[in-house]
Amino acid sequence: MSETVQQLAEIPRQFIKDGTLFINRCTKPDKREFLKISQAVGIGFVVMGVIGFVVKLIHIPVNNILVGGA
């Protein structure tokens, strides 16, 4: 019985230990790395916006053709 309790108590201990090791390894990005990430995210937003706009541009006339002038 005590073995199973110890095994169940070991799981959160290991999780907390792994979590603290991970947090200690993490570092804040420097200015250059931050700018690079920000540019990549900005380009992604623009690309997704353009794709959405093109899909909407194509959808409106196709929908009018299929549905008619209702």
PQR file with spaces between the fields and no chain letter, atoms N, CA, C, O and H, PARSE charges and radii, in Angstrom:
ATOM       1  N    MET     1       0.823   -1.197    0.000 -0.4000 1.5000
ATOM       2  CA   MET     1       0.000    0.000    0.000 -0.0000 2.0000
ATOM       3  C    MET     1       0.864    1.256    0.000  0.5500 1.7000
ATOM       4  O    MET     1       0.604    2.198   -0.749 -0.5500 1.4000
ATOM       5  N    SER     2       1.889    1.265    0.841 -0.4000 1.5000
ATOM       6  CA   SER     2       2.732    2.460    0.923 -0.0000 2.0000
ATOM       7  C    SER     2       3.538    2.654   -0.365  0.5500 1.7000
ATOM       8  O    SER     2       3.883    3.781   -0.720 -0.5500 1.4000
ATOM       9  H    SER     2       2.100    0.500    1.449  0.4000 1.0000
ATOM      10  N    GLU     3       3.838    1.550   -1.064 -0.4000 1.5000
ATOM      11  CA   GLU     3       4.546    1.675   -2.346 -0.0000 2.0000
ATOM      12  C    GLU     3       3.711    2.417   -3.375  0.5500 1.7000
ATOM      13  O    GLU     3       4.217    3.279   -4.093 -0.5500 1.4000
ATOM      14  H    GLU     3       3.558    0.634   -0.775  0.4000 1.0000
ATOM      15  N    THR     4       2.436    2.080   -3.444 -0.4000 1.5000
ATOM      16  CA   THR     4       1.567    2.741   -4.419 -0.0000 2.0000
ATOM      17  C    THR     4       1.405    4.222   -4.079  0.5500 1.7000
ATOM      18  O    THR     4       1.341    5.058   -4.980 -0.5500 1.4000
ATOM      19  H    THR     4       2.025    1.379   -2.860  0.4000 1.0000
ATOM      20  N    VAL     5       1.337    4.552   -2.788 -0.4000 1.5000
ATOM      21  CA   VAL     5       1.231    5.954   -2.390 -0.0000 2.0000
ATOM      22  C    VAL     5       2.507    6.690   -2.767  0.5500 1.7000
ATOM      23  O    VAL     5       2.448    7.822   -3.248 -0.5500 1.4000
ATOM      24  H    VAL     5       1.389    3.872   -2.057  0.4000 1.0000
ATOM      25  N    GLN     6       3.653    6.066   -2.557 -0.4000 1.5000
ATOM      26  CA   GLN     6       4.917    6.692   -2.923 -0.0000 2.0000
ATOM      27  C    GLN     6       5.012    6.877   -4.434  0.5500 1.7000
ATOM      28  O    GLN     6       5.505    7.901   -4.907 -0.5500 1.4000
ATOM      29  H    GLN     6       3.700    5.146   -2.167  0.4000 1.0000
ATOM      30  N    GLN     7       4.544    5.893   -5.188 -0.4000 1.5000
ATOM      31  CA   GLN     7       4.576    6.004   -6.642 -0.0000 2.0000
ATOM      32  C    GLN     7       3.656    7.133   -7.114  0.5500 1.7000
ATOM      33  O    GLN     7       4.006    7.889   -8.020 -0.5500 1.4000
ATOM      34  H    GLN     7       4.144    5.061   -4.804  0.4000 1.0000
ATOM      35  N    LEU     8       2.471    7.241   -6.490 -0.4000 1.5000
ATOM      36  CA   LEU     8       1.555    8.319   -6.867 -0.0000 2.0000
ATOM      37  C    LEU     8       2.112    9.684   -6.466  0.5500 1.7000
ATOM      38  O    LEU     8       1.885   10.667   -7.171 -0.5500 1.4000
ATOM      39  H    LEU     8       2.186    6.626   -5.754  0.4000 1.0000
ATOM      40  N    ALA     9       2.825    9.765   -5.366 -0.4000 1.5000
ATOM      41  CA   ALA     9       3.420   11.031   -4.931 -0.0000 2.0000
ATOM      42  C    ALA     9       4.624   11.390   -5.795  0.5500 1.7000
ATOM      43  O    ALA     9       4.976   12.565   -5.897 -0.5500 1.4000
ATOM      44  H    ALA     9       3.010    8.967   -4.793  0.4000 1.0000
ATOM      45  N    GLU    10       5.254   10.412   -6.413 -0.4000 1.5000
ATOM      46  CA   GLU    10       6.446   10.664   -7.226 -0.0000 2.0000
ATOM      47  C    GLU    10       6.088   11.379   -8.537  0.5500 1.7000
ATOM      48  O    GLU    10       6.895   12.151   -9.055 -0.5500 1.4000
ATOM      49  H    GLU    10       4.968    9.457   -6.330  0.4000 1.0000
ATOM      50  N    ILE    11       4.905   11.133   -9.069 -0.4000 1.5000
ATOM      51  CA   ILE    11       4.502   11.737  -10.348 -0.0000 2.0000
ATOM      52  C    ILE    11       4.476   13.263  -10.262  0.5500 1.7000
ATOM      53  O    ILE    11       5.082   13.918  -11.111 -0.5500 1.4000
ATOM      54  H    ILE    11       4.250   10.506   -8.648  0.4000 1.0000
ATOM      55  N    PRO    12       3.791   13.868   -9.260 -0.5600 1.5000
ATOM      56  CA   PRO    12       3.833   15.347   -9.191  0.2800 2.0000
ATOM      57  C    PRO    12       5.228   15.883   -8.892  0.5500 1.7000
ATOM      58  O    PRO    12       5.602   16.940   -9.400 -0.5500 1.4000
ATOM      59  N    ARG    13       5.998   15.177   -8.082 -0.4000 1.5000
ATOM      60  CA   ARG    13       7.363   15.623   -7.786 -0.0000 2.0000
ATOM      61  C    ARG    13       8.197   15.676   -9.052  0.5500 1.7000
ATOM      62  O    ARG    13       8.924   16.643   -9.278 -0.5500 1.4000
ATOM      63  H    ARG    13       5.695   14.318   -7.669  0.4000 1.0000
ATOM      64  N    GLN    14       8.098   14.646   -9.877 -0.4000 1.5000
ATOM      65  CA   GLN    14       8.862   14.606  -11.124 -0.0000 2.0000
ATOM      66  C    GLN    14       8.399   15.704  -12.073  0.5500 1.7000
ATOM      67  O    GLN    14       9.211   16.321  -12.762 -0.5500 1.4000
ATOM      68  H    GLN    14       7.508   13.860   -9.693  0.4000 1.0000
ATOM      69  N    PHE    15       7.089   15.946  -12.106 -0.4000 1.5000
ATOM      70  CA   PHE    15       6.540   16.998  -12.965 -0.0000 2.0000
ATOM      71  C    PHE    15       7.069   18.365  -12.536  0.5500 1.7000
ATOM      72  O    PHE    15       7.473   19.169  -13.375 -0.5500 1.4000
ATOM      73  H    PHE    15       6.429   15.445  -11.546  0.4000 1.0000
ATOM      74  N    ILE    16       7.065   18.625  -11.230 -0.4000 1.5000
ATOM      75  CA   ILE    16       7.557   19.911  -10.722 -0.0000 2.0000
ATOM      76  C    ILE    16       9.053   20.045  -10.980  0.5500 1.7000
ATOM      77  O    ILE    16       9.531   21.123  -11.332 -0.5500 1.4000
ATOM      78  H    ILE    16       6.736   17.972  -10.548  0.4000 1.0000
ATOM      79  N    LYS    17       9.788   18.956  -10.805 -0.4000 1.5000
ATOM      80  CA   LYS    17      11.227   18.988  -11.055 -0.0000 2.0000
ATOM      81  C    LYS    17      11.515   19.289  -12.523  0.5500 1.7000
ATOM      82  O    LYS    17      12.361   20.129  -12.831 -0.5500 1.4000
ATOM      83  H    LYS    17       9.399   18.080  -10.519  0.4000 1.0000
ATOM      84  N    ASP    18      10.810   18.601  -13.436 -0.4000 1.5000
ATOM      85  CA   ASP    18      10.995   18.854  -14.863 -0.0000 2.0000
ATOM      86  C    ASP    18      10.592   20.285  -15.228  0.5500 1.7000
ATOM      87  O    ASP    18      11.252   20.929  -16.043 -0.5500 1.4000
ATOM      88  H    ASP    18      10.123   17.919  -13.186  0.4000 1.0000
ATOM      89  N    GLY    19       9.520   20.774  -14.628 -0.4000 1.5000
ATOM      90  CA   GLY    19       9.057   22.131  -14.908 -0.0000 2.0000
ATOM      91  C    GLY    19      10.062   23.173  -14.476  0.5500 1.7000
ATOM      92  O    GLY    19      10.316   24.125  -15.213 -0.5500 1.4000
ATOM      93  H    GLY    19       8.984   20.251  -13.965  0.4000 1.0000
ATOM      94  N    THR    20      10.645   23.016  -13.290 -0.4000 1.5000
ATOM      95  CA   THR    20      11.632   23.991  -12.831 -0.0000 2.0000
ATOM      96  C    THR    20      12.891   23.943  -13.681  0.5500 1.7000
ATOM      97  O    THR    20      13.493   24.983  -13.951 -0.5500 1.4000
ATOM      98  H    THR    20      10.439   22.242  -12.691  0.4000 1.0000
ATOM      99  N    LEU    21      13.299   22.751  -14.108 -0.4000 1.5000
ATOM     100  CA   LEU    21      14.458   22.657  -14.994 -0.0000 2.0000
ATOM     101  C    LEU    21      14.192   23.373  -16.318  0.5500 1.7000
ATOM     102  O    LEU    21      15.063   24.063  -16.846 -0.5500 1.4000
ATOM     103  H    LEU    21      12.810   21.906  -13.888  0.4000 1.0000
ATOM     104  N    PHE    22      12.983   23.201  -16.844 -0.4000 1.5000
ATOM     105  CA   PHE    22      12.616   23.849  -18.106 -0.0000 2.0000
ATOM     106  C    PHE    22      12.615   25.369  -17.953  0.5500 1.7000
ATOM     107  O    PHE    22      13.158   26.077  -18.801 -0.5500 1.4000
ATOM     108  H    PHE    22      12.275   22.640  -16.414  0.4000 1.0000
ATOM     109  N    ILE    23      12.012   25.870  -16.885 -0.4000 1.5000
ATOM     110  CA   ILE    23      11.945   27.321  -16.659 -0.0000 2.0000
ATOM     111  C    ILE    23      13.344   27.899  -16.473  0.5500 1.7000
ATOM     112  O    ILE    23      13.629   28.996  -16.953 -0.5500 1.4000
ATOM     113  H    ILE    23      11.571   25.294  -16.196  0.4000 1.0000
ATOM     114  N    ASN    24      14.209   27.178  -15.789 -0.4000 1.5000
ATOM     115  CA   ASN    24      15.569   27.667  -15.568 -0.0000 2.0000
ATOM     116  C    ASN    24      16.368   27.719  -16.869  0.5500 1.7000
ATOM     117  O    ASN    24      17.260   28.556  -17.006 -0.5500 1.4000
ATOM     118  H    ASN    24      13.977   26.287  -15.399  0.4000 1.0000
ATOM     119  N    ARG    25      16.065   26.847  -17.816 -0.4000 1.5000
ATOM     120  CA   ARG    25      16.762   26.849  -19.107 -0.0000 2.0000
ATOM     121  C    ARG    25      16.269   27.939  -20.043  0.5500 1.7000
ATOM     122  O    ARG    25      16.987   28.350  -20.954 -0.5500 1.4000
ATOM     123  H    ARG    25      15.340   26.167  -17.704  0.4000 1.0000
ATOM     124  N    CYS    26      15.043   28.410  -19.820 -0.4000 1.5000
ATOM     125  CA   CYS    26      14.469   29.424  -20.701 -0.0000 2.0000
ATOM     126  C    CYS    26      15.154   30.769  -20.479  0.5500 1.7000
ATOM     127  O    CYS    26      15.501   31.133  -19.355 -0.5500 1.4000
ATOM     128  H    CYS    26      14.460   28.075  -19.080  0.4000 1.0000
ATOM     129  N    THR    27      15.336   31.490  -21.574 -0.4000 1.5000
ATOM     130  CA   THR    27      15.922   32.826  -21.494 -0.0000 2.0000
ATOM     131  C    THR    27      15.050   33.790  -22.285  0.5500 1.7000
ATOM     132  O    THR    27      14.332   33.403  -23.206 -0.5500 1.4000
ATOM     133  H    THR    27      15.054   31.194  -22.487  0.4000 1.0000
ATOM     134  N    LYS    28      15.138   35.067  -21.894 -0.4000 1.5000
ATOM     135  CA   LYS    28      14.420   36.084  -22.654 -0.0000 2.0000
ATOM     136  C    LYS    28      15.123   36.287  -23.993  0.5500 1.7000
ATOM     137  O    LYS    28      16.351   36.240  -24.057 -0.5500 1.4000
ATOM     138  H    LYS    28      15.721   35.381  -21.145  0.4000 1.0000
ATOM     139  N    PRO    29      14.363   36.509  -25.060 -0.5600 1.5000
ATOM     140  CA   PRO    29      15.013   36.762  -26.352  0.2800 2.0000
ATOM     141  C    PRO    29      15.696   38.129  -26.345  0.5500 1.7000
ATOM     142  O    PRO    29      15.214   39.078  -25.729 -0.5500 1.4000
ATOM     143  N    ASP    30      16.816   38.205  -27.037 -0.4000 1.5000
ATOM     144  CA   ASP    30      17.460   39.510  -27.169 -0.0000 2.0000
ATOM     145  C    ASP    30      16.701   40.336  -28.216  0.5500 1.7000
ATOM     146  O    ASP    30      15.747   39.855  -28.828 -0.5500 1.4000
ATOM     147  H    ASP    30      17.208   37.434  -27.538  0.4000 1.0000
ATOM     148  N    LYS    31      17.135   41.570  -28.409 -0.4000 1.5000
ATOM     149  CA   LYS    31      16.402   42.485  -29.292 -0.0000 2.0000
ATOM     150  C    LYS    31      16.344   41.956  -30.721  0.5500 1.7000
ATOM     151  O    LYS    31      15.306   42.045  -31.377 -0.5500 1.4000
ATOM     152  H    LYS    31      17.910   41.961  -27.912  0.4000 1.0000
ATOM     153  N    ARG    32      17.451   41.411  -31.199 -0.4000 1.5000
ATOM     154  CA   ARG    32      17.513   40.908  -32.581 -0.0000 2.0000
ATOM     155  C    ARG    32      16.559   39.735  -32.778  0.5500 1.7000
ATOM     156  O    ARG    32      15.834   39.669  -33.770 -0.5500 1.4000
ATOM     157  H    ARG    32      18.294   41.340  -30.666  0.4000 1.0000
ATOM     158  N    GLU    33      16.568   38.806  -31.815 -0.4000 1.5000
ATOM     159  CA   GLU    33      15.692   37.634  -31.913 -0.0000 2.0000
ATOM     160  C    GLU    33      14.224   38.049  -31.812  0.5500 1.7000
ATOM     161  O    GLU    33      13.376   37.509  -32.522 -0.5500 1.4000
ATOM     162  H    GLU    33      17.157   38.859  -31.009  0.4000 1.0000
ATOM     163  N    PHE    34      13.922   39.007  -30.927 -0.4000 1.5000
ATOM     164  CA   PHE    34      12.551   39.482  -30.784 -0.0000 2.0000
ATOM     165  C    PHE    34      12.051   40.118  -32.073  0.5500 1.7000
ATOM     166  O    PHE    34      10.920   39.872  -32.491 -0.5500 1.4000
ATOM     167  H    PHE    34      14.611   39.445  -30.350  0.4000 1.0000
ATOM     168  N    LEU    35      12.890   40.933  -32.702 -0.4000 1.5000
ATOM     169  CA   LEU    35      12.496   41.572  -33.961 -0.0000 2.0000
ATOM     170  C    LEU    35      12.261   40.543  -35.061  0.5500 1.7000
ATOM     171  O    LEU    35      11.335   40.676  -35.862 -0.5500 1.4000
ATOM     172  H    LEU    35      13.809   41.133  -32.362  0.4000 1.0000
ATOM     173  N    LYS    36      13.109   39.514  -35.092 -0.4000 1.5000
ATOM     174  CA   LYS    36      12.954   38.471  -36.100 -0.0000 2.0000
ATOM     175  C    LYS    36      11.626   37.721  -35.918  0.5500 1.7000
ATOM     176  O    LYS    36      10.918   37.459  -36.890 -0.5500 1.4000
ATOM     177  H    LYS    36      13.861   39.405  -34.441  0.4000 1.0000
ATOM     178  N    ILE    37      11.300   37.384  -34.681 -0.4000 1.5000
ATOM     179  CA   ILE    37      10.036   36.688  -34.395 -0.0000 2.0000
ATOM     180  C    ILE    37       8.853   37.588  -34.736  0.5500 1.7000
ATOM     181  O    ILE    37       7.867   37.139  -35.320 -0.5500 1.4000
ATOM     182  H    ILE    37      11.875   37.597  -33.891  0.4000 1.0000
ATOM     183  N    SER    38       8.963   38.869  -34.361 -0.4000 1.5000
ATOM     184  CA   SER    38       7.873   39.813  -34.643 -0.0000 2.0000
ATOM     185  C    SER    38       7.649   39.974  -36.142  0.5500 1.7000
ATOM     186  O    SER    38       6.508   40.046  -36.598 -0.5500 1.4000
ATOM     187  H    SER    38       9.764   39.234  -33.887  0.4000 1.0000
ATOM     188  N    GLN    39       8.728   40.030  -36.901 -0.4000 1.5000
ATOM     189  CA   GLN    39       8.592   40.137  -38.357 -0.0000 2.0000
ATOM     190  C    GLN    39       7.934   38.889  -38.931  0.5500 1.7000
ATOM     191  O    GLN    39       7.075   38.988  -39.808 -0.5500 1.4000
ATOM     192  H    GLN    39       9.655   39.972  -36.531  0.4000 1.0000
ATOM     193  N    ALA    40       8.328   37.722  -38.445 -0.4000 1.5000
ATOM     194  CA   ALA    40       7.741   36.479  -38.951 -0.0000 2.0000
ATOM     195  C    ALA    40       6.244   36.426  -38.641  0.5500 1.7000
ATOM     196  O    ALA    40       5.448   36.012  -39.484 -0.5500 1.4000
ATOM     197  H    ALA    40       9.026   37.641  -37.733  0.4000 1.0000
ATOM     198  N    VAL    41       5.865   36.841  -37.443 -0.4000 1.5000
ATOM     199  CA   VAL    41       4.447   36.844  -37.074 -0.0000 2.0000
ATOM     200  C    VAL    41       3.684   37.864  -37.915  0.5500 1.7000
ATOM     201  O    VAL    41       2.575   37.587  -38.373 -0.5500 1.4000
ATOM     202  H    VAL    41       6.512   37.177  -36.759  0.4000 1.0000
ATOM     203  N    GLY    42       4.272   39.037  -38.118 -0.4000 1.5000
ATOM     204  CA   GLY    42       3.621   40.062  -38.937 -0.0000 2.0000
ATOM     205  C    GLY    42       3.419   39.606  -40.368  0.5500 1.7000
ATOM     206  O    GLY    42       2.355   39.826  -40.948 -0.5500 1.4000
ATOM     207  H    GLY    42       5.173   39.262  -37.746  0.4000 1.0000
ATOM     208  N    ILE    43       4.425   38.974  -40.939 -0.4000 1.5000
ATOM     209  CA   ILE    43       4.303   38.454  -42.305 -0.0000 2.0000
ATOM     210  C    ILE    43       3.220   37.379  -42.364  0.5500 1.7000
ATOM     211  O    ILE    43       2.457   37.315  -43.327 -0.5500 1.4000
ATOM     212  H    ILE    43       5.289   38.795  -40.468  0.4000 1.0000
ATOM     213  N    GLY    44       3.156   36.535  -41.332 -0.4000 1.5000
ATOM     214  CA   GLY    44       2.106   35.514  -41.284 -0.0000 2.0000
ATOM     215  C    GLY    44       0.720   36.118  -41.248  0.5500 1.7000
ATOM     216  O    GLY    44      -0.186   35.638  -41.930 -0.5500 1.4000
ATOM     217  H    GLY    44       3.777   36.588  -40.550  0.4000 1.0000
ATOM     218  N    PHE    45       0.542   37.186  -40.443 -0.4000 1.5000
ATOM     219  CA   PHE    45      -0.756   37.869  -40.400 -0.0000 2.0000
ATOM     220  C    PHE    45      -1.119   38.437  -41.762  0.5500 1.7000
ATOM     221  O    PHE    45      -2.258   38.305  -42.210 -0.5500 1.4000
ATOM     222  H    PHE    45       1.278   37.576  -39.889  0.4000 1.0000
ATOM     223  N    VAL    46      -0.168   39.061  -42.414 -0.4000 1.5000
ATOM     224  CA   VAL    46      -0.440   39.662  -43.729 -0.0000 2.0000
ATOM     225  C    VAL    46      -0.797   38.586  -44.747  0.5500 1.7000
ATOM     226  O    VAL    46      -1.742   38.751  -45.519 -0.5500 1.4000
ATOM     227  H    VAL    46       0.757   39.169  -42.051  0.4000 1.0000
ATOM     228  N    VAL    47      -0.053   37.491  -44.753 -0.4000 1.5000
ATOM     229  CA   VAL    47      -0.328   36.407  -45.703 -0.0000 2.0000
ATOM     230  C    VAL    47      -1.715   35.825  -45.462  0.5500 1.7000
ATOM     231  O    VAL    47      -2.470   35.601  -46.409 -0.5500 1.4000
ATOM     232  H    VAL    47       0.714   37.357  -44.126  0.4000 1.0000
ATOM     233  N    MET    48      -2.052   35.580  -44.204 -0.4000 1.5000
ATOM     234  CA   MET    48      -3.377   35.021  -43.918 -0.0000 2.0000
ATOM     235  C    MET    48      -4.483   36.012  -44.291  0.5500 1.7000
ATOM     236  O    MET    48      -5.545   35.605  -44.761 -0.5500 1.4000
ATOM     237  H    MET    48      -1.439   35.762  -43.435  0.4000 1.0000
ATOM     238  N    GLY    49      -4.238   37.305  -44.084 -0.4000 1.5000
ATOM     239  CA   GLY    49      -5.222   38.308  -44.474 -0.0000 2.0000
ATOM     240  C    GLY    49      -5.419   38.358  -45.975  0.5500 1.7000
ATOM     241  O    GLY    49      -6.548   38.470  -46.454 -0.5500 1.4000
ATOM     242  H    GLY    49      -3.374   37.635  -43.702  0.4000 1.0000
ATOM     243  N    VAL    50      -4.328   38.275  -46.721 -0.4000 1.5000
ATOM     244  CA   VAL    50      -4.419   38.286  -48.192 -0.0000 2.0000
ATOM     245  C    VAL    50      -5.169   37.052  -48.676  0.5500 1.7000
ATOM     246  O    VAL    50      -6.016   37.147  -49.565 -0.5500 1.4000
ATOM     247  H    VAL    50      -3.411   38.184  -46.333  0.4000 1.0000
ATOM     248  N    ILE    51      -4.861   35.894  -48.096 -0.4000 1.5000
ATOM     249  CA   ILE    51      -5.562   34.670  -48.497 -0.0000 2.0000
ATOM     250  C    ILE    51      -7.053   34.805  -48.219  0.5500 1.7000
ATOM     251  O    ILE    51      -7.871   34.452  -49.068 -0.5500 1.4000
ATOM     252  H    ILE    51      -4.173   35.817  -47.375  0.4000 1.0000
ATOM     253  N    GLY    52      -7.418   35.312  -47.044 -0.4000 1.5000
ATOM     254  CA   GLY    52      -8.829   35.505  -46.716 -0.0000 2.0000
ATOM     255  C    GLY    52      -9.514   36.483  -47.654  0.5500 1.7000
ATOM     256  O    GLY    52     -10.658   36.272  -48.056 -0.5500 1.4000
ATOM     257  H    GLY    52      -6.753   35.599  -46.354  0.4000 1.0000
ATOM     258  N    PHE    53      -8.810   37.555  -48.004 -0.4000 1.5000
ATOM     259  CA   PHE    53      -9.376   38.556  -48.911 -0.0000 2.0000
ATOM     260  C    PHE    53      -9.610   37.961  -50.293  0.5500 1.7000
ATOM     261  O    PHE    53     -10.654   38.197  -50.900 -0.5500 1.4000
ATOM     262  H    PHE    53      -7.881   37.727  -47.677  0.4000 1.0000
ATOM     263  N    VAL    54      -8.649   37.191  -50.794 -0.4000 1.5000
ATOM     264  CA   VAL    54      -8.787   36.572  -52.118 -0.0000 2.0000
ATOM     265  C    VAL    54      -9.941   35.571  -52.115  0.5500 1.7000
ATOM     266  O    VAL    54     -10.726   35.528  -53.062 -0.5500 1.4000
ATOM     267  H    VAL    54      -7.801   36.999  -50.301  0.4000 1.0000
ATOM     268  N    VAL    55     -10.045   34.780  -51.073 -0.4000 1.5000
ATOM     269  CA   VAL    55     -11.150   33.819  -50.987 -0.0000 2.0000
ATOM     270  C    VAL    55     -12.483   34.554  -50.975  0.5500 1.7000
ATOM     271  O    VAL    55     -13.428   34.139  -51.645 -0.5500 1.4000
ATOM     272  H    VAL    55      -9.407   34.814  -50.304  0.4000 1.0000
ATOM     273  N    LYS    56     -12.563   35.642  -50.217 -0.4000 1.5000
ATOM     274  CA   LYS    56     -13.808   36.416  -50.173 -0.0000 2.0000
ATOM     275  C    LYS    56     -14.112   37.035  -51.534  0.5500 1.7000
ATOM     276  O    LYS    56     -15.268   37.057  -51.956 -0.5500 1.4000
ATOM     277  H    LYS    56     -11.795   35.979  -49.672  0.4000 1.0000
ATOM     278  N    LEU    57     -13.078   37.544  -52.232 -0.4000 1.5000
ATOM     279  CA   LEU    57     -13.285   38.118  -53.563 -0.0000 2.0000
ATOM     280  C    LEU    57     -13.817   37.080  -54.543  0.5500 1.7000
ATOM     281  O    LEU    57     -14.665   37.388  -55.380 -0.5500 1.4000
ATOM     282  H    LEU    57     -12.139   37.526  -51.889  0.4000 1.0000
ATOM     283  N    ILE    58     -13.323   35.857  -54.439 -0.4000 1.5000
ATOM     284  CA   ILE    58     -13.779   34.796  -55.337 -0.0000 2.0000
ATOM     285  C    ILE    58     -15.167   34.314  -54.926  0.5500 1.7000
ATOM     286  O    ILE    58     -15.991   33.988  -55.780 -0.5500 1.4000
ATOM     287  H    ILE    58     -12.634   35.607  -53.758  0.4000 1.0000
ATOM     288  N    HIS    59     -15.427   34.269  -53.628 -0.4000 1.5000
ATOM     289  CA   HIS    59     -16.688   33.714  -53.128 -0.0000 2.0000
ATOM     290  C    HIS    59     -17.892   34.575  -53.505  0.5500 1.7000
ATOM     291  O    HIS    59     -18.944   34.038  -53.850 -0.5500 1.4000
ATOM     292  H    HIS    59     -14.758   34.534  -52.934  0.4000 1.0000
ATOM     293  N    ILE    60     -17.758   35.884  -53.446 -0.4000 1.5000
ATOM     294  CA   ILE    60     -18.908   36.763  -53.693 -0.0000 2.0000
ATOM     295  C    ILE    60     -19.466   36.592  -55.112  0.5500 1.7000
ATOM     296  O    ILE    60     -20.670   36.372  -55.245 -0.5500 1.4000
ATOM     297  H    ILE    60     -16.903   36.320  -53.166  0.4000 1.0000
ATOM     298  N    PRO    61     -18.654   36.681  -56.185 -0.5600 1.5000
ATOM     299  CA   PRO    61     -19.250   36.498  -57.525  0.2800 2.0000
ATOM     300  C    PRO    61     -19.760   35.078  -57.756  0.5500 1.7000
ATOM     301  O    PRO    61     -20.801   34.896  -58.388 -0.5500 1.4000
ATOM     302  N    VAL    62     -19.048   34.073  -57.256 -0.4000 1.5000
ATOM     303  CA   VAL    62     -19.505   32.692  -57.429 -0.0000 2.0000
ATOM     304  C    VAL    62     -20.830   32.479  -56.727  0.5500 1.7000
ATOM     305  O    VAL    62     -21.715   31.809  -57.259 -0.5500 1.4000
ATOM     306  H    VAL    62     -18.203   34.221  -56.742  0.4000 1.0000
ATOM     307  N    ASN    63     -20.976   33.040  -55.544 -0.4000 1.5000
ATOM     308  CA   ASN    63     -22.232   32.916  -54.804 -0.0000 2.0000
ATOM     309  C    ASN    63     -23.360   33.617  -55.536  0.5500 1.7000
ATOM     310  O    ASN    63     -24.480   33.108  -55.572 -0.5500 1.4000
ATOM     311  H    ASN    63     -20.257   33.585  -55.112  0.4000 1.0000
ATOM     312  N    ASN    64     -23.087   34.769  -56.116 -0.4000 1.5000
ATOM     313  CA   ASN    64     -24.127   35.473  -56.875 -0.0000 2.0000
ATOM     314  C    ASN    64     -24.543   34.688  -58.118  0.5500 1.7000
ATOM     315  O    ASN    64     -25.717   34.692  -58.492 -0.5500 1.4000
ATOM     316  H    ASN    64     -22.177   35.182  -56.086  0.4000 1.0000
ATOM     317  N    ILE    65     -23.594   34.023  -58.754 -0.4000 1.5000
ATOM     318  CA   ILE    65     -23.926   33.222  -59.932 -0.0000 2.0000
ATOM     319  C    ILE    65     -24.781   32.037  -59.536  0.5500 1.7000
ATOM     320  O    ILE    65     -25.784   31.749  -60.188 -0.5500 1.4000
ATOM     321  H    ILE    65     -22.641   34.020  -58.451  0.4000 1.0000
ATOM     322  N    LEU    66     -24.394   31.343  -58.466 -0.4000 1.5000
ATOM     323  CA   LEU    66     -25.125   30.144  -58.045 -0.0000 2.0000
ATOM     324  C    LEU    66     -26.504   30.472  -57.501  0.5500 1.7000
ATOM     325  O    LEU    66     -27.482   29.814  -57.856 -0.5500 1.4000
ATOM     326  H    LEU    66     -23.579   31.577  -57.936  0.4000 1.0000
ATOM     327  N    VAL    67     -26.594   31.469  -56.654 -0.4000 1.5000
ATOM     328  CA   VAL    67     -27.865   31.802  -56.018 -0.0000 2.0000
ATOM     329  C    VAL    67     -28.720   32.635  -56.948  0.5500 1.7000
ATOM     330  O    VAL    67     -29.947   32.556  -56.895 -0.5500 1.4000
ATOM     331  H    VAL    67     -25.799   32.003  -56.365  0.4000 1.0000
ATOM     332  N    GLY    68     -28.112   33.413  -57.779 -0.4000 1.5000
ATOM     333  CA   GLY    68     -28.860   34.314  -58.660 -0.0000 2.0000
ATOM     334  C    GLY    68     -28.976   35.668  -57.994  0.5500 1.7000
ATOM     335  O    GLY    68     -28.390   35.887  -56.934 -0.5500 1.4000
ATOM     336  H    GLY    68     -27.115   33.477  -57.823  0.4000 1.0000
ATOM     337  N    GLY    69     -29.670   36.515  -58.555 -0.4000 1.5000
ATOM     338  CA   GLY    69     -29.811   37.883  -58.033 -0.0000 2.0000
ATOM     339  C    GLY    69     -30.839   37.994  -56.944  0.5500 1.7000
ATOM     340  O    GLY    69     -31.481   39.037  -56.814 -0.5500 1.4000
ATOM     341  H    GLY    69     -30.146   36.337  -59.416  0.4000 1.0000
ATOM     342  N    ALA    70     -31.022   36.947  -56.146 -0.4000 1.5000
ATOM     343  CA   ALA    70     -32.048   36.967  -55.109 -0.0000 2.0000
ATOM     344  C    ALA    70     -31.641   37.865  -54.048  0.5500 1.7000
ATOM     345  O    ALA    70     -32.366   38.031  -53.067 -0.5500 1.4000
ATOM     346  H    ALA    70     -30.500   36.100  -56.252  0.4000 1.0000
